[in-house]
Amino acid sequence: MAKNKFNQNWLHDHINDPYVKLAQKEGYRARAVYKLKEINESEKLIKPGHIIVDLGATPGSWSQYARNQLSGKVGGGISGEIFALDMLPMEPIADVQFMLGDFREQKVLELLESRLLGRKVDVVLSDMAPNLSGIPSADAARMEDIIELAIEFSKAHLKLSGCLLVKCFHGPAYNSVWHRFKSEFNTVSSKKPKASRDKSSEIFILGRGLKLS
Ligand SMILES: C[S@@+](CC[C@H](N)C(=O)[O-])C[C@H]1O[C@@H](n2cnc3c(N)ncnc32)[C@H](O)[C@@H]1O
C-alpha cells in the first residue's frame, strides 16, 4: 500500500515536472539533460572538435546534448567524437558511438580504450550511479568505487586541460570523493543544477585540468 502511494506520488511529480515537459518538447530522452545543460552553460565544458566520453549514457539525453554542442548545423555532421557506454542498451543516436557493458569490467574498459585509438579525451562525463541497496555505507562504497574508476580512466585518457564531471551523492562518499578530485585536478567544484530534484541527495563534482603527477 505504502509503495503504491509512493509510486502514485512519483508519477504525479513526474507528469507535472517542467523539465519532463521541456525534454519532451525539445526531443530529449530524459530530463537529466537539463542538469548537464546548466553546468555546461556556466562552465563551457563542451566545444566543437572535442572528444567526449559519456559513461552511464542510457537513455541518452547527455549524449544527445553533447552531440548538439558538437554540431555545426541542423542535419549536418559533427566536429568531434562522442563515445557513450552503458550496461543497458541505448537507442542509437546519430554520430554517437555506443558500447554496451559494465564499466567495472576490465574487458569493457579495454573496448572503450581500443575505440579511442590512443587519442586523448577532452571531456569525461559520468552520470553513473550504482543500484542502491538502502544501506548507506554499502551504497557509499559502491558510489566511491564507480567514481574512482572514472577518475582512473580520466588520469589515463584525459588531455591535461580536460575535465571530468561525475554524479555523486551527499553522504558518506562525498568527502572522500571530493578529496580524490582535489588530489587529481587543478580546479574542483560542486554543482547542484536546478533540474536536480531538491529531495535528491545527488550532487555533481567537476574537476578541471589534470595535475601533473
Ligand atoms: C541516470 S542514468 C543516466 C542518464 C543519462 N545521463 C541521460 O541523460 O540519458 C544512469 C545510467 O548509469 C548506468 N550505469 C550504472 N552503473 C553502470 C556501470 N557500472 N557501467 C555502465 N553503466 C552503468 C545505468 O545503467 C543507467 O543507465
The ligand as a Gaussian input file, in Angstrom:
#p B3LYP/6-31G(d) Opt

LIG

0 1
 C       20.774000       8.334000     -14.524000
 S       21.098000       7.188000     -15.780000
 C       21.930000       8.142000     -16.985000
 C       21.065000       9.110000     -17.739000
 C       21.793000       9.746000     -18.903000
 N       22.838000      10.660000     -18.445000
 C       20.869000      10.521000     -19.793000
 O       20.969000      11.744000     -19.781000
 O       20.066000       9.906000     -20.502000
 C       22.423000       6.252000     -15.111000
 C       22.919000       5.159000     -16.031000
 O       24.127000       4.638000     -15.493000
 C       24.207000       3.296000     -15.893000
 N       25.221000       2.606000     -15.086000
 C       25.272000       2.478000     -13.743000
 N       26.327000       1.737000     -13.382000
 C       26.976000       1.417000     -14.533000
 C       28.163000       0.656000     -14.806000
 N       28.857000       0.077000     -13.833000
 N       28.543000       0.532000     -16.094000
 C       27.828000       1.091000     -17.089000
 N       26.696000       1.808000     -16.890000
 C       26.284000       1.966000     -15.614000
 C       22.800000       2.782000     -15.687000
 O       22.575000       1.612000     -16.456000
 C       21.961000       3.978000     -16.142000
 O       21.537000       3.835000     -17.477000

